[in-house]
Amino acid sequence: MPQIAWQKDVDAALGEARASGRPVLIDFSAAPA
Amino acid sequence: MAEFISTHFIPVKVHIKERKPVFERFGAQWTPTVLVVDADGKEHHRLEGFLPVEDYLAQLELGLGKLQFHAHHFDEAKRRFQAVCNDHPKAGGAPEACYWAGVAAYKGTNDAKHLGAAGELLKARYPDSEWARKASVWLH
């Protein structure tokens, strides 16, 4: 099953979004890792 | 679901114990909260609370539609909204998507027939939804 490559740094993700043209999906969680 | 997310988004997971300031920055008050934001950090869609997979996927597609709608890309927005309306008709977000599909079609063409068609569809398929009531003003 494919895994999601979740990032942890929102600002880095926003920079990647700017470069890729994709939006950012931010999942706020309290679940155990 | 993983493929859909990886294809369409840059995914970020923020844990409350590790990055509480990010919760405050984006106004997240509860978990799970999921946001669709653009590269400037502007929020276009918000989910609060757990959803089963089909509802969750429908909400993500709805978020993609709103992103396009807010950028005035009405044809692409309509396509995204219609995908939810047609492909996830039992999802909780489907009535909203059908509503916005009609609005996006109208905004893209300035033809009010799209509003009427959306109103008829909502009345027939989701008569008890608030979106059908919102669209009722489009019916003649």
Backbone of each chain as nested JSON, in Angstrom:
{
  "chains": [
    {"id": "A", "residues": [
      {"number": 1, "name": "MET", "atoms": {"N": [0.839, -1.19, 0.0], "CA": [0.0, 0.0, 0.0], "C": [0.884, 1.252, 0.0]}},
      {"number": 2, "name": "PRO", "atoms": {"N": [0.621, 2.207, -0.882], "CA": [1.471, 3.403, -0.926], "C": [1.332, 4.22, 0.364]}},
      {"number": 3, "name": "GLN", "atoms": {"N": [2.429, 4.812, 0.759], "CA": [2.449, 5.636, 1.96], "C": [2.472, 7.113, 1.573]}},
      {"number": 4, "name": "ILE", "atoms": {"N": [1.969, 7.925, 2.446], "CA": [2.012, 9.37, 2.229], "C": [3.298, 9.892, 2.848]}},
      {"number": 5, "name": "ALA", "atoms": {"N": [4.051, 10.662, 2.062], "CA": [5.304, 11.236, 2.55], "C": [5.001, 12.548, 3.27]}},
      {"number": 6, "name": "TRP", "atoms": {"N": [4.477, 12.407, 4.487], "CA": [4.115, 13.604, 5.26], "C": [5.367, 14.396, 5.606]}},
      {"number": 7, "name": "GLN", "atoms": {"N": [5.303, 15.683, 5.398], "CA": [6.377, 16.553, 5.853], "C": [6.001, 17.121, 7.216]}},
      {"number": 8, "name": "LYS", "atoms": {"N": [6.994, 17.738, 7.887], "CA": [6.717, 18.318, 9.203], "C": [6.816, 19.839, 9.208]}},
      {"number": 9, "name": "ASP", "atoms": {"N": [7.529, 20.392, 8.234], "CA": [7.817, 21.831, 8.223], "C": [6.851, 22.532, 7.268]}},
      {"number": 10, "name": "VAL", "atoms": {"N": [5.926, 23.305, 7.826], "CA": [4.912, 23.974, 7.002], "C": [5.557, 24.95, 6.028]}},
      {"number": 11, "name": "ASP", "atoms": {"N": [6.529, 25.735, 6.483], "CA": [7.106, 26.745, 5.595], "C": [7.882, 26.111, 4.452]}},
      {"number": 12, "name": "ALA", "atoms": {"N": [8.545, 24.995, 4.723], "CA": [9.225, 24.282, 3.636], "C": [8.2, 23.748, 2.643]}},
      {"number": 13, "name": "ALA", "atoms": {"N": [7.087, 23.273, 3.164], "CA": [6.026, 22.757, 2.283], "C": [5.429, 23.875, 1.438]}},
      {"number": 14, "name": "LEU", "atoms": {"N": [5.267, 25.064, 2.032], "CA": [4.739, 26.194, 1.257], "C": [5.71, 26.563, 0.134]}},
      {"number": 15, "name": "GLY", "atoms": {"N": [6.996, 26.487, 0.429], "CA": [7.986, 26.746, -0.612], "C": [7.918, 25.716, -1.722]}},
      {"number": 16, "name": "GLU", "atoms": {"N": [7.713, 24.487, -1.339], "CA": [7.587, 23.421, -2.343], "C": [6.297, 23.598, -3.15]}},
      {"number": 17, "name": "ALA", "atoms": {"N": [5.259, 24.067, -2.471], "CA": [3.999, 24.32, -3.168], "C": [4.18, 25.402, -4.222]}},
      {"number": 18, "name": "ARG", "atoms": {"N": [4.935, 26.42, -3.86], "CA": [5.181, 27.518, -4.806], "C": [5.913, 26.99, -6.037]}},
      {"number": 19, "name": "ALA", "atoms": {"N": [6.859, 26.119, -5.831], "CA": [7.658, 25.588, -6.941], "C": [6.882, 24.578, -7.781]}},
      {"number": 20, "name": "SER", "atoms": {"N": [6.012, 23.823, -7.127], "CA": [5.336, 22.726, -7.839], "C": [3.964, 23.092, -8.378]}},
      {"number": 21, "name": "GLY", "atoms": {"N": [3.378, 24.171, -7.84], "CA": [2.024, 24.533, -8.244], "C": [0.94, 23.746, -7.547]}},
      {"number": 22, "name": "ARG", "atoms": {"N": [1.324, 22.877, -6.62], "CA": [0.332, 22.105, -5.857], "C": [0.02, 22.821, -4.542]}},
      {"number": 23, "name": "PRO", "atoms": {"N": [-1.192, 22.684, -4.051], "CA": [-1.502, 23.252, -2.734], "C": [-0.939, 22.389, -1.622]}},
      {"number": 24, "name": "VAL", "atoms": {"N": [-0.994, 22.929, -0.416], "CA": [-0.527, 22.208, 0.763], "C": [-1.732, 21.678, 1.527]}},
      {"number": 25, "name": "LEU", "atoms": {"N": [-1.625, 20.437, 1.944], "CA": [-2.63, 19.818, 2.818], "C": [-2.015, 19.736, 4.205]}},
      {"number": 26, "name": "ILE", "atoms": {"N": [-2.586, 20.466, 5.147], "CA": [-2.054, 20.451, 6.512], "C": [-2.993, 19.641, 7.395]}},
      {"number": 27, "name": "ASP", "atoms": {"N": [-2.452, 18.596, 7.993], "CA": [-3.229, 17.711, 8.862], "C": [-2.771, 17.959, 10.299]}},
      {"number": 28, "name": "PHE", "atoms": {"N": [-3.634, 18.611, 11.068], "CA": [-3.34, 18.866, 12.474], "C": [-3.801, 17.666, 13.292]}},
      {"number": 29, "name": "SER", "atoms": {"N": [-2.895, 17.089, 14.016], "CA": [-3.167, 15.797, 14.647], "C": [-2.761, 15.798, 16.114]}},
      {"number": 30, "name": "ALA", "atoms": {"N": [-3.451, 14.965, 16.882], "CA": [-3.033, 14.685, 18.239], "C": [-2.831, 13.192, 18.428]}},
      {"number": 31, "name": "ALA", "atoms": {"N": [-2.937, 12.464, 17.315], "CA": [-2.84, 11.004, 17.378], "C": [-1.389, 10.59, 17.626]}},
      {"number": 32, "name": "PRO", "atoms": {"N": [-1.185, 9.494, 18.359], "CA": [0.181, 8.99, 18.541], "C": [0.813, 8.682, 17.184]}},
      {"number": 33, "name": "ALA", "atoms": {"N": [2.104, 9.001, 17.049], "CA": [2.792, 8.748, 15.778], "C": [2.933, 7.249, 15.554]}}
    ]},
    {"id": "B", "residues": [
      {"number": 1, "name": "MET", "atoms": {"N": [-6.344, 6.517, -1.273], "CA": [-6.296, 7.841, -0.663], "C": [-4.885, 8.406, -0.676]}},
      {"number": 2, "name": "ALA", "atoms": {"N": [-3.901, 7.545, -0.367], "CA": [-2.515, 8.017, -0.341], "C": [-2.102, 8.54, -1.709]}},
      {"number": 3, "name": "GLU", "atoms": {"N": [-2.51, 7.84, -2.753], "CA": [-2.147, 8.273, -4.105], "C": [-2.797, 9.611, -4.436]}},
      {"number": 4, "name": "PHE", "atoms": {"N": [-4.06, 9.774, -4.065], "CA": [-4.751, 11.035, -4.341], "C": [-4.051, 12.191, -3.635]}},
      {"number": 5, "name": "ILE", "atoms": {"N": [-3.72, 11.988, -2.374], "CA": [-3.063, 13.053, -1.61], "C": [-1.69, 13.359, -2.192]}},
      {"number": 6, "name": "SER", "atoms": {"N": [-0.927, 12.327, -2.484], "CA": [0.429, 12.536, -2.986], "C": [0.431, 13.193, -4.357]}},
      {"number": 7, "name": "THR", "atoms": {"N": [-0.593, 12.907, -5.152], "CA": [-0.666, 13.472, -6.497], "C": [-1.056, 14.946, -6.482]}},
      {"number": 8, "name": "HIS", "atoms": {"N": [-1.962, 15.29, -5.578], "CA": [-2.571, 16.618, -5.649], "C": [-2.072, 17.619, -4.613]}},
      {"number": 9, "name": "PHE", "atoms": {"N": [-1.363, 17.147, -3.6], "CA": [-0.989, 18.041, -2.499], "C": [0.468, 17.865, -2.089]}},
      {"number": 10, "name": "ILE", "atoms": {"N": [0.986, 18.893, -1.424], "CA": [2.185, 18.743, -0.61], "C": [1.664, 18.472, 0.804]}},
      {"number": 11, "name": "PRO", "atoms": {"N": [1.793, 17.238, 1.302], "CA": [1.176, 16.9, 2.587], "C": [2.077, 17.21, 3.791]}},
      {"number": 12, "name": "VAL", "atoms": {"N": [1.466, 17.836, 4.788], "CA": [2.187, 18.166, 6.019], "C": [1.377, 17.683, 7.206]}},
      {"number": 13, "name": "LYS", "atoms": {"N": [2.025, 17.015, 8.13], "CA": [1.342, 16.611, 9.36], "C": [1.945, 17.39, 10.521]}},
      {"number": 14, "name": "VAL", "atoms": {"N": [1.09, 18.032, 11.29], "CA": [1.534, 18.85, 12.411], "C": [0.959, 18.258, 13.683]}},
      {"number": 15, "name": "HIS", "atoms": {"N": [1.84, 17.82, 14.582], "CA": [1.376, 17.21, 15.829], "C": [1.35, 18.258, 16.935]}},
      {"number": 16, "name": "ILE", "atoms": {"N": [0.261, 18.23, 17.701], "CA": [0.065, 19.28, 18.716], "C": [1.187, 19.286, 19.76]}},
      {"number": 17, "name": "LYS", "atoms": {"N": [1.767, 18.137, 20.032], "CA": [2.818, 18.102, 21.049], "C": [4.15, 18.619, 20.519]}},
      {"number": 18, "name": "GLU", "atoms": {"N": [4.307, 18.629, 19.208], "CA": [5.585, 19.036, 18.624], "C": [5.554, 20.48, 18.113]}},
      {"number": 19, "name": "ARG", "atoms": {"N": [4.415, 20.912, 17.591], "CA": [4.369, 22.211, 16.91], "C": [3.078, 22.973, 17.242]}},
      {"number": 20, "name": "LYS", "atoms": {"N": [2.869, 23.208, 18.51], "CA": [1.661, 23.919, 18.911], "C": [1.566, 25.32, 18.284]}},
      {"number": 21, "name": "PRO", "atoms": {"N": [2.681, 26.05, 18.109], "CA": [2.57, 27.382, 17.483], "C": [1.96, 27.336, 16.08]}},
      {"number": 22, "name": "VAL", "atoms": {"N": [2.156, 26.227, 15.373], "CA": [1.57, 26.125, 14.034], "C": [0.05, 25.985, 14.141]}},
      {"number": 23, "name": "PHE", "atoms": {"N": [-0.411, 25.295, 15.193], "CA": [-1.86, 25.239, 15.444], "C": [-2.412, 26.659, 15.593]}},
      {"number": 24, "name": "GLU", "atoms": {"N": [-1.706, 27.469, 16.382], "CA": [-2.182, 28.837, 16.64], "C": [-2.096, 29.692, 15.376]}},
      {"number": 25, "name": "ARG", "atoms": {"N": [-1.043, 29.501, 14.614], "CA": [-0.863, 30.279, 13.38], "C": [-2.03, 30.078, 12.42]}},
      {"number": 26, "name": "PHE", "atoms": {"N": [-2.538, 28.845, 12.339], "CA": [-3.613, 28.555, 11.388], "C": [-4.978, 28.428, 12.068]}},
      {"number": 27, "name": "GLY", "atoms": {"N": [-5.043, 28.744, 13.345], "CA": [-6.319, 28.737, 14.04], "C": [-6.932, 27.367, 14.199]}},
      {"number": 28, "name": "ALA", "atoms": {"N": [-6.1, 26.343, 14.309], "CA": [-6.631, 24.99, 14.51], "C": [-6.998, 24.826, 15.983]}},
      {"number": 29, "name": "GLN", "atoms": {"N": [-8.265, 24.512, 16.247], "CA": [-8.772, 24.452, 17.619], "C": [-9.058, 23.033, 18.063]}},
      {"number": 30, "name": "TRP", "atoms": {"N": [-8.993, 22.086, 17.134], "CA": [-9.447, 20.74, 17.441], "C": [-8.713, 19.786, 16.523]}},
      {"number": 31, "name": "THR", "atoms": {"N": [-8.615, 18.537, 16.911], "CA": [-8.016, 17.541, 16.023], "C": [-9.016, 16.416, 15.773]}},
      {"number": 32, "name": "PRO", "atoms": {"N": [-8.989, 15.809, 14.579], "CA": [-8.196, 16.299, 13.454], "C": [-8.817, 17.537, 12.814]}},
      {"number": 33, "name": "THR", "atoms": {"N": [-7.951, 18.46, 12.425], "CA": [-8.329, 19.564, 11.54], "C": [-7.447, 19.446, 10.314]}},
      {"number": 34, "name": "VAL", "atoms": {"N": [-8.038, 19.585, 9.15], "CA": [-7.293, 19.486, 7.892], "C": [-7.574, 20.741, 7.077]}},
      {"number": 35, "name": "LEU", "atoms": {"N": [-6.499, 21.365, 6.605], "CA": [-6.636, 22.582, 5.801], "C": [-6.068, 22.369, 4.406]}},
      {"number": 36, "name": "VAL", "atoms": {"N": [-6.719, 22.965, 3.431], "CA": [-6.158, 23.091, 2.089], "C": [-5.731, 24.543, 1.953]}},
      {"number": 37, "name": "VAL", "atoms": {"N": [-4.428, 24.771, 1.802], "CA": [-3.914, 26.139, 1.698], "C": [-3.09, 26.273, 0.425]}},
      {"number": 38, "name": "ASP", "atoms": {"N": [-3.044, 27.506, -0.081], "CA": [-2.224, 27.748, -1.273], "C": [-0.782, 28.052, -0.859]}},
      {"number": 39, "name": "ALA", "atoms": {"N": [0.053, 28.342, -1.839], "CA": [1.48, 28.52, -1.568], "C": [1.759, 29.754, -0.71]}},
      {"number": 40, "name": "ASP", "atoms": {"N": [0.79, 30.678, -0.627], "CA": [0.939, 31.847, 0.243], "C": [0.435, 31.574, 1.654]}},
      {"number": 41, "name": "GLY", "atoms": {"N": [-0.008, 30.361, 1.885], "CA": [-0.525, 30.008, 3.207], "C": [-1.973, 30.4, 3.401]}},
      {"number": 42, "name": "LYS", "atoms": {"N": [-2.639, 30.846, 2.336], "CA": [-4.043, 31.248, 2.442], "C": [-4.936, 30.004, 2.452]}},
      {"number": 43, "name": "GLU", "atoms": {"N": [-5.817, 29.955, 3.422], "CA": [-6.717, 28.805, 3.574], "C": [-7.871, 28.871, 2.571]}},
      {"number": 44, "name": "HIS", "atoms": {"N": [-8.162, 27.707, 1.943], "CA": [-9.286, 27.626, 1.007], "C": [-10.345, 26.627, 1.445]}},
      {"number": 45, "name": "HIS", "atoms": {"N": [-9.973, 25.714, 2.331], "CA": [-10.955, 24.73, 2.781], "C": [-10.492, 24.178, 4.122]}},
      {"number": 46, "name": "ARG", "atoms": {"N": [-11.464, 23.876, 4.994], "CA": [-11.158, 23.381, 6.343], "C": [-12.085, 22.231, 6.695]}},
      {"number": 47, "name": "LEU", "atoms": {"N": [-11.521, 21.159, 7.204], "CA": [-12.297, 20.039, 7.747], "C": [-11.98, 19.941, 9.224]}},
      {"number": 48, "name": "GLU", "atoms": {"N": [-12.983, 19.763, 10.028], "CA": [-12.769, 19.568, 11.461], "C": [-13.496, 18.292, 11.881]}},
      {"number": 49, "name": "GLY", "atoms": {"N": [-12.768, 17.391, 12.51], "CA": [-13.347, 16.127, 12.942], "C": [-13.052, 15.008, 11.965]}},
      {"number": 50, "name": "PHE", "atoms": {"N": [-13.153, 13.798, 12.494], "CA": [-12.88, 12.595, 11.695], "C": [-13.936, 12.404, 10.616]}},
      {"number": 51, "name": "LEU", "atoms": {"N": [-13.507, 11.897, 9.462], "CA": [-14.435, 11.499, 8.405], "C": [-14.01, 10.151, 7.846]}},
      {"number": 52, "name": "PRO", "atoms": {"N": [-14.974, 9.287, 7.481], "CA": [-14.633, 8.055, 6.758], "C": [-13.981, 8.393, 5.415]}},
      {"number": 53, "name": "VAL", "atoms": {"N": [-13.338, 7.397, 4.823], "CA": [-12.489, 7.641, 3.661], "C": [-13.23, 8.344, 2.52]}},
      {"number": 54, "name": "GLU", "atoms": {"N": [-14.419, 7.848, 2.148], "CA": [-15.082, 8.452, 0.986], "C": [-15.442, 9.911, 1.26]}},
      {"number": 55, "name": "ASP", "atoms": {"N": [-15.914, 10.187, 2.469], "CA": [-16.236, 11.574, 2.819], "C": [-14.972, 12.433, 2.816]}},
      {"number": 56, "name": "TYR", "atoms": {"N": [-13.895, 11.861, 3.319], "CA": [-12.633, 12.595, 3.392], "C": [-12.127, 12.94, 1.985]}},
      {"number": 57, "name": "LEU", "atoms": {"N": [-12.146, 11.93, 1.102], "CA": [-11.694, 12.176, -0.27], "C": [-12.581, 13.211, -0.964]}},
      {"number": 58, "name": "ALA", "atoms": {"N": [-13.879, 13.116, -0.73], "CA": [-14.79, 14.093, -1.329], "C": [-14.47, 15.493, -0.831]}},
      {"number": 59, "name": "GLN", "atoms": {"N": [-14.141, 15.614, 0.451], "CA": [-13.805, 16.928, 0.999], "C": [-12.497, 17.464, 0.411]}},
      {"number": 60, "name": "LEU", "atoms": {"N": [-11.54, 16.578, 0.191], "CA": [-10.284, 17.038, -0.419], "C": [-10.534, 17.546, -1.841]}},
      {"number": 61, "name": "GLU", "atoms": {"N": [-11.367, 16.821, -2.575], "CA": [-11.692, 17.25, -3.942], "C": [-12.475, 18.568, -3.895]}},
      {"number": 62, "name": "LEU", "atoms": {"N": [-13.363, 18.686, -2.936], "CA": [-14.095, 19.936, -2.75], "C": [-13.114, 21.076, -2.478]}},
      {"number": 63, "name": "GLY", "atoms": {"N": [-12.11, 20.799, -1.671], "CA": [-11.096, 21.805, -1.383], "C": [-10.327, 22.213, -2.624]}},
      {"number": 64, "name": "LEU", "atoms": {"N": [-10.013, 21.252, -3.475], "CA": [-9.327, 21.575, -4.73], "C": [-10.227, 22.445, -5.605]}},
      {"number": 65, "name": "GLY", "atoms": {"N": [-11.515, 22.14, -5.593], "CA": [-12.451, 22.959, -6.356], "C": [-12.507, 24.383, -5.842]}},
      {"number": 66, "name": "LYS", "atoms": {"N": [-12.547, 24.535, -4.525], "CA": [-12.601, 25.884, -3.946], "C": [-11.332, 26.669, -4.255]}},
      {"number": 67, "name": "LEU", "atoms": {"N": [-10.208, 25.968, -4.223], "CA": [-8.94, 26.618, -4.572], "C": [-9.01, 27.188, -5.984]}},
      {"number": 68, "name": "GLN", "atoms": {"N": [-9.51, 26.398, -6.922], "CA": [-9.629, 26.849, -8.308], "C": [-10.682, 27.951, -8.429]}},
      {"number": 69, "name": "PHE", "atoms": {"N": [-11.773, 27.798, -7.703], "CA": [-12.844, 28.802, -7.749], "C": [-12.322, 30.147, -7.255]}},
      {"number": 70, "name": "HIS", "atoms": {"N": [-11.602, 30.131, -6.152], "CA": [-11.091, 31.387, -5.589], "C": [-10.069, 32.039, -6.516]}},
      {"number": 71, "name": "ALA", "atoms": {"N": [-9.426, 31.233, -7.369], "CA": [-8.483, 31.773, -8.358], "C": [-9.197, 32.155, -9.659]}},
      {"number": 72, "name": "HIS", "atoms": {"N": [-10.532, 32.04, -9.657], "CA": [-11.359, 32.358, -10.835], "C": [-11.091, 31.43, -12.01]}},
      {"number": 73, "name": "HIS", "atoms": {"N": [-10.625, 30.229, -11.712], "CA": [-10.477, 29.19, -12.742], "C": [-11.766, 28.365, -12.724]}},
      {"number": 74, "name": "PHE", "atoms": {"N": [-12.806, 28.937, -13.31], "CA": [-14.139, 28.38, -13.096], "C": [-14.357, 27.04, -13.804]}},
      {"number": 75, "name": "ASP", "atoms": {"N": [-13.742, 26.839, -14.951], "CA": [-13.917, 25.542, -15.624], "C": [-13.303, 24.41, -14.799]}},
      {"number": 76, "name": "GLU", "atoms": {"N": [-12.096, 24.654, -14.297], "CA": [-11.445, 23.623, -13.484], "C": [-12.179, 23.445, -12.15]}},
      {"number": 77, "name": "ALA", "atoms": {"N": [-12.647, 24.536, -11.593], "CA": [-13.423, 24.439, -10.348], "C": [-14.674, 23.596, -10.588]}},
      {"number": 78, "name": "LYS", "atoms": {"N": [-15.372, 23.879, -11.678], "CA": [-16.591, 23.123, -11.988], "C": [-16.273, 21.634, -12.124]}},
      {"number": 79, "name": "ARG", "atoms": {"N": [-15.17, 21.33, -12.779], "CA": [-14.788, 19.921, -12.964], "C": [-14.562, 19.243, -11.606]}},
      {"number": 80, "name": "ARG", "atoms": {"N": [-13.891, 19.934, -10.716], "CA": [-13.638, 19.368, -9.376], "C": [-14.946, 19.198, -8.604]}},
      {"number": 81, "name": "PHE", "atoms": {"N": [-15.782, 20.204, -8.635], "CA": [-17.047, 20.118, -7.892], "C": [-17.935, 19.017, -8.468]}},
      {"number": 82, "name": "GLN", "atoms": {"N": [-17.975, 18.934, -9.784], "CA": [-18.803, 17.894, -10.411], "C": [-18.279, 16.495, -10.088]}},
      {"number": 83, "name": "ALA", "atoms": {"N": [-16.972, 16.382, -9.948], "CA": [-16.396, 15.072, -9.606], "C": [-16.931, 14.607, -8.255]}},
      {"number": 84, "name": "VAL", "atoms": {"N": [-17.056, 15.535, -7.314], "CA": [-17.617, 15.173, -6.007], "C": [-19.109, 14.883, -6.147]}},
      {"number": 85, "name": "CYS", "atoms": {"N": [-19.792, 15.784, -6.82], "CA": [-21.252, 15.675, -6.967], "C": [-21.631, 14.363, -7.658]}},
      {"number": 86, "name": "ASN", "atoms": {"N": [-20.875, 13.977, -8.671], "CA": [-21.235, 12.804, -9.472], "C": [-20.584, 11.508, -8.979]}},
      {"number": 87, "name": "ASP", "atoms": {"N": [-19.335, 11.604, -8.518], "CA": [-18.593, 10.385, -8.167], "C": [-18.712, 10.007, -6.693]}},
      {"number": 88, "name": "HIS", "atoms": {"N": [-19.115, 10.947, -5.851], "CA": [-19.264, 10.672, -4.409], "C": [-20.644, 11.158, -3.95]}},
      {"number": 89, "name": "PRO", "atoms": {"N": [-21.709, 10.684, -4.606], "CA": [-23.036, 11.258, -4.323], "C": [-23.535, 11.01, -2.908]}},
      {"number": 90, "name": "LYS", "atoms": {"N": [-22.953, 10.012, -2.227], "CA": [-23.403, 9.742, -0.854], "C": [-22.531, 10.414, 0.197]}},
      {"number": 91, "name": "ALA", "atoms": {"N": [-21.481, 11.078, -0.246], "CA": [-20.599, 11.759, 0.702], "C": [-21.311, 12.981, 1.279]}},
      {"number": 92, "name": "GLY", "atoms": {"N": [-20.937, 13.31, 2.511], "CA": [-21.561, 14.449, 3.171], "C": [-21.349, 15.753, 2.427]}},
      {"number": 93, "name": "GLY", "atoms": {"N": [-20.22, 15.868, 1.725], "CA": [-19.919, 17.101, 1.015], "C": [-20.554, 17.201, -0.361]}},
      {"number": 94, "name": "ALA", "atoms": {"N": [-21.266, 16.162, -0.782], "CA": [-21.801, 16.154, -2.148], "C": [-22.803, 17.28, -2.414]}},
      {"number": 95, "name": "PRO", "atoms": {"N": [-23.757, 17.531, -1.521], "CA": [-24.694, 18.628, -1.821], "C": [-23.992, 19.976, -1.99]}},
      {"number": 96, "name": "GLU", "atoms": {"N": [-23.018, 20.239, -1.136], "CA": [-22.262, 21.493, -1.273], "C": [-21.543, 21.538, -2.619]}},
      {"number": 97, "name": "ALA", "atoms": {"N": [-20.956, 20.399, -3.005], "CA": [-20.224, 20.341, -4.273], "C": [-21.166, 20.57, -5.454]}},
      {"number": 98, "name": "CYS", "atoms": {"N": [-22.358, 19.989, -5.397], "CA": [-23.329, 20.19, -6.484], "C": [-23.719, 21.665, -6.582]}},
      {"number": 99, "name": "TYR", "atoms": {"N": [-23.871, 22.29, -5.426], "CA": [-24.208, 23.721, -5.396], "C": [-23.114, 24.547, -6.083]}},
      {"number": 100, "name": "TRP", "atoms": {"N": [-21.878, 24.296, -5.638], "CA": [-20.771, 25.097, -6.177], "C": [-20.464, 24.751, -7.63]}},
      {"number": 101, "name": "ALA", "atoms": {"N": [-20.781, 23.533, -8.055], "CA": [-20.622, 23.191, -9.476], "C": [-21.525, 24.092, -10.319]}},
      {"number": 102, "name": "GLY", "atoms": {"N": [-22.741, 24.308, -9.824], "CA": [-23.646, 25.203, -10.54], "C": [-23.152, 26.632, -10.552]}},
      {"number": 103, "name": "VAL", "atoms": {"N": [-22.627, 27.071, -9.41], "CA": [-22.122, 28.454, -9.337], "C": [-20.908, 28.625, -10.263]}},
      {"number": 104, "name": "ALA", "atoms": {"N": [-20.0, 27.645, -10.231], "CA": [-18.805, 27.746, -11.079], "C": [-19.192, 27.74, -12.551]}},
      {"number": 105, "name": "ALA", "atoms": {"N": [-20.167, 26.911, -12.91], "CA": [-20.618, 26.879, -14.308], "C": [-21.227, 28.221, -14.697]}},
      {"number": 106, "name": "TYR", "atoms": {"N": [-21.996, 28.801, -13.788], "CA": [-22.588, 30.123, -14.048], "C": [-21.508, 31.197, -14.18]}},
      {"number": 107, "name": "LYS", "atoms": {"N": [-20.551, 31.185, -13.247], "CA": [-19.507, 32.215, -13.275], "C": [-18.648, 32.088, -14.533]}},
      {"number": 108, "name": "GLY", "atoms": {"N": [-18.493, 30.866, -15.029], "CA": [-17.669, 30.666, -16.216], "C": [-18.367, 31.03, -17.506]}},
      {"number": 109, "name": "THR", "atoms": {"N": [-19.691, 31.071, -17.488], "CA": [-20.436, 31.296, -18.735], "C": [-21.392, 32.48, -18.668]}},
      {"number": 110, "name": "ASN", "atoms": {"N": [-21.705, 32.933, -17.464], "CA": [-22.717, 33.965, -17.228], "C": [-24.1, 33.518, -17.706]}},
      {"number": 111, "name": "ASP", "atoms": {"N": [-24.292, 32.214, -17.72], "CA": [-25.581, 31.663, -18.154], "C": [-26.308, 31.092, -16.928]}},
      {"number": 112, "name": "ALA", "atoms": {"N": [-27.427, 31.717, -16.583], "CA": [-28.144, 31.356, -15.36], "C": [-28.794, 29.978, -15.431]}},
      {"number": 113, "name": "LYS", "atoms": {"N": [-28.827, 29.377, -16.614], "CA": [-29.427, 28.043, -16.692], "C": [-28.682, 27.049, -15.805]}},
      {"number": 114, "name": "HIS", "atoms": {"N": [-27.388, 27.293, -15.59], "CA": [-26.598, 26.381, -14.749], "C": [-27.047, 26.441, -13.288]}},
      {"number": 115, "name": "LEU", "atoms": {"N": [-27.471, 27.62, -12.856], "CA": [-27.968, 27.735, -11.484], "C": [-29.287, 26.975, -11.35]}},
      {"number": 116, "name": "GLY", "atoms": {"N": [-30.149, 27.144, -12.332], "CA": [-31.427, 26.434, -12.302], "C": [-31.236, 24.926, -12.315]}},
      {"number": 117, "name": "ALA", "atoms": {"N": [-30.291, 24.475, -13.138], "CA": [-30.042, 23.032, -13.218], "C": [-29.509, 22.506, -11.889]}},
      {"number": 118, "name": "ALA", "atoms": {"N": [-28.623, 23.279, -11.268], "CA": [-28.09, 22.855, -9.961], "C": [-29.205, 22.844, -8.923]}},
      {"number": 119, "name": "GLY", "atoms": {"N": [-30.051, 23.848, -8.972], "CA": [-31.172, 23.893, -8.033], "C": [-32.101, 22.7, -8.2]}},
      {"number": 120, "name": "GLU", "atoms": {"N": [-32.377, 22.337, -9.432], "CA": [-33.248, 21.178, -9.685], "C": [-32.593, 19.891, -9.19]}},
      {"number": 121, "name": "LEU", "atoms": {"N": [-31.294, 19.759, -9.468], "CA": [-30.58, 18.554, -9.027], "C": [-30.595, 18.439, -7.504]}},
      {"number": 122, "name": "LEU", "atoms": {"N": [-30.324, 19.547, -6.828], "CA": [-30.299, 19.524, -5.359], "C": [-31.685, 19.237, -4.792]}},
      {"number": 123, "name": "LYS", "atoms": {"N": [-32.693, 19.808, -5.4], "CA": [-34.065, 19.574, -4.931], "C": [-34.436, 18.099, -5.082]}},
      {"number": 124, "name": "ALA", "atoms": {"N": [-33.99, 17.494, -6.191], "CA": [-34.335, 16.093, -6.452], "C": [-33.516, 15.13, -5.599]}},
      {"number": 125, "name": "ARG", "atoms": {"N": [-32.212, 15.433, -5.469], "CA": [-31.329, 14.449, -4.849], "C": [-31.139, 14.66, -3.353]}},
      {"number": 126, "name": "TYR", "atoms": {"N": [-31.108, 15.927, -2.941], "CA": [-30.845, 16.235, -1.525], "C": [-31.878, 17.236, -1.006]}},
      {"number": 127, "name": "PRO", "atoms": {"N": [-33.158, 16.878, -1.052], "CA": [-34.205, 17.865, -0.748], "C": [-34.136, 18.422, 0.671]}},
      {"number": 128, "name": "ASP", "atoms": {"N": [-33.524, 17.662, 1.601], "CA": [-33.485, 18.124, 2.991], "C": [-32.198, 18.865, 3.343]}},
      {"number": 129, "name": "SER", "atoms": {"N": [-31.313, 19.057, 2.377], "CA": [-30.036, 19.688, 2.692], "C": [-30.176, 21.206, 2.683]}},
      {"number": 130, "name": "GLU", "atoms": {"N": [-29.317, 21.851, 3.432], "CA": [-29.33, 23.318, 3.428], "C": [-28.921, 23.853, 2.056]}},
      {"number": 131, "name": "TRP", "atoms": {"N": [-28.143, 23.058, 1.3], "CA": [-27.702, 23.509, -0.026], "C": [-28.869, 23.534, -1.002]}},
      {"number": 132, "name": "ALA", "atoms": {"N": [-29.805, 22.598, -0.848], "CA": [-31.025, 22.639, -1.663], "C": [-31.838, 23.883, -1.31]}},
      {"number": 133, "name": "ARG", "atoms": {"N": [-31.87, 24.215, -0.019], "CA": [-32.613, 25.41, 0.388], "C": [-31.931, 26.669, -0.141]}},
      {"number": 134, "name": "LYS", "atoms": {"N": [-30.586, 26.689, -0.101], "CA": [-29.875, 27.851, -0.649], "C": [-30.155, 27.999, -2.142]}},
      {"number": 135, "name": "ALA", "atoms": {"N": [-30.213, 26.862, -2.841], "CA": [-30.411, 26.887, -4.294], "C": [-31.872, 27.094, -4.674]}},
      {"number": 136, "name": "SER", "atoms": {"N": [-32.764, 27.062, -3.703], "CA": [-34.194, 27.167, -4.034], "C": [-34.53, 28.5, -4.68]}},
      {"number": 137, "name": "VAL", "atoms": {"N": [-33.718, 29.522, -4.418], "CA": [-33.993, 30.837, -5.038], "C": [-33.688, 30.818, -6.535]}},
      {"number": 138, "name": "TRP", "atoms": {"N": [-32.995, 29.795, -6.987], "CA": [-32.683, 29.702, -8.425], "C": [-33.802, 29.03, -9.209]}},
      {"number": 139, "name": "LEU", "atoms": {"N": [-34.761, 28.458, -8.491], "CA": [-35.838, 27.73, -9.178], "C": [-36.966, 28.685, -9.534]}},
      {"number": 140, "name": "HIS", "atoms": {"N": [-37.566, 28.448, -10.674], "CA": [-38.661, 29.33, -11.117], "C": [-39.992, 28.617, -10.976]}}
    ]}
  ]
}
